Structures are given as C-alpha cells and as structure tokens.
Amino acid sequence: MERFTAAEAKQKFGQAIDKAQRAPVQITKHGRCVAYLISSEDYEEEQRQKQLYLVSMLKQGLDDSKAGRTVSLQQIKADFAKL
C-alpha cells in the first residue's frame, strides 16, 4: 500500500489521487494513520456492501421475530454488561 505523510499528500495531491485509482493510499500524520484515500469506485462498492449487509440483517431480524426468536431488553443489557 502506498503511504503519504499529510504534508506529502498536500504537495502531491494529484499523484495521490492517481495512485488511489489502483489501490488505497494511506495518509499519516505524526507517524500514525489518519486517513485513507480510495477511488470513487471502491467507495461506492463499499457503500453498496454496507447497504446489502444492513438489509440482510433487517431481514434476519424480521424472520427471527416472526418465528418467535426474540431476546428481552434485560437479556441484551446483561450481555452487554459482560463485555
């Protein structure tokens, strides 16, 4: 993966964009990752995948509810308290 410091990314923004068309570009600041630059196609695909996942989770929840597979709010709170 290509990496640019924030200063380099600012100076060479056109290069960073070109490189992001092929693979994500990591942007670092003070030695730590602060951002990724990705192509619009990669971003759109990621958003589409998130949407498909949410729809499948909603469908699963509806199917579980219709089948009587439910959990009480108290059980959810107890499960989260264990974390």
C-alpha positions as CSV (number, residue, x, y, z in Angstrom):
1,M,0.0,0.0,0.0
2,E,1.3,3.4,-0.9
3,R,1.8,5.8,2.0
4,F,2.0,9.6,2.1
5,T,2.5,11.9,5.0
6,A,-0.2,14.6,5.3
7,A,2.4,17.2,4.1
8,E,3.3,15.0,1.1
9,A,-0.3,14.4,0.2
10,K,-0.9,18.1,0.3
11,Q,2.0,18.8,-2.0
12,K,1.4,15.8,-4.3
13,F,-2.4,15.6,-4.3
14,G,-2.6,14.7,-8.0
15,Q,-0.2,11.9,-7.6
16,A,-2.1,10.6,-4.5
17,I,-5.3,10.6,-6.5
18,D,-3.7,8.7,-9.4
19,K,-2.3,6.1,-7.0
20,A,-5.7,5.7,-5.2
21,Q,-7.3,4.7,-8.5
22,R,-5.2,1.5,-8.3
23,A,-5.1,0.9,-4.5
24,P,-5.9,2.7,-1.3
25,V,-3.4,5.3,-0.2
26,Q,-2.7,5.6,3.5
27,I,-2.2,9.2,4.8
28,T,-0.2,9.5,8.0
29,K,0.3,12.5,10.4
30,H,3.0,12.4,13.1
31,G,3.6,8.8,12.3
32,R,0.1,7.5,12.7
33,C,-2.6,6.7,10.1
34,V,-5.2,9.4,9.9
35,A,-7.0,8.7,6.6
36,Y,-7.2,6.6,3.5
37,L,-7.7,7.9,0.0
38,I,-9.7,5.5,-2.1
39,S,-11.2,5.6,-5.6
40,S,-14.8,6.6,-6.1
41,E,-15.5,3.1,-7.4
42,D,-14.1,1.5,-4.2
43,Y,-16.1,3.8,-2.1
44,E,-19.3,3.2,-3.9
45,E,-18.7,-0.6,-3.7
46,E,-18.1,-0.4,0.0
47,Q,-21.3,1.6,0.5
48,R,-23.2,-0.9,-1.6
49,Q,-21.8,-3.8,0.5
50,K,-22.8,-2.0,3.7
51,Q,-26.3,-1.5,2.4
52,L,-26.7,-5.1,1.4
53,Y,-25.4,-6.2,4.9
54,L,-27.9,-3.9,6.6
55,V,-30.8,-5.2,4.5
56,S,-29.8,-8.8,5.2
57,M,-29.6,-8.1,9.0
58,L,-33.0,-6.4,8.9
59,K,-34.5,-9.4,7.1
60,Q,-32.9,-11.8,9.6
61,G,-34.3,-9.8,12.4
62,L,-37.8,-9.8,10.9
63,D,-37.6,-13.5,10.2
64,D,-36.4,-14.2,13.8
65,S,-39.2,-12.0,15.2
66,K,-41.9,-13.8,13.1
67,A,-40.5,-17.2,14.3
68,G,-40.6,-16.1,17.9
69,R,-36.9,-16.0,18.3
70,T,-36.6,-12.8,20.4
71,V,-34.5,-11.6,23.3
72,S,-35.6,-9.4,26.1
73,L,-34.1,-5.9,26.7
74,Q,-32.9,-7.2,30.1
75,Q,-31.0,-10.0,28.4
76,I,-29.4,-7.6,26.0
77,K,-28.3,-5.3,28.8
78,A,-26.9,-8.3,30.8
79,D,-25.0,-9.5,27.7
80,F,-23.5,-6.0,27.2
81,A,-22.6,-5.7,30.9
82,K,-20.4,-8.8,30.5
83,L,-18.3,-7.0,27.8
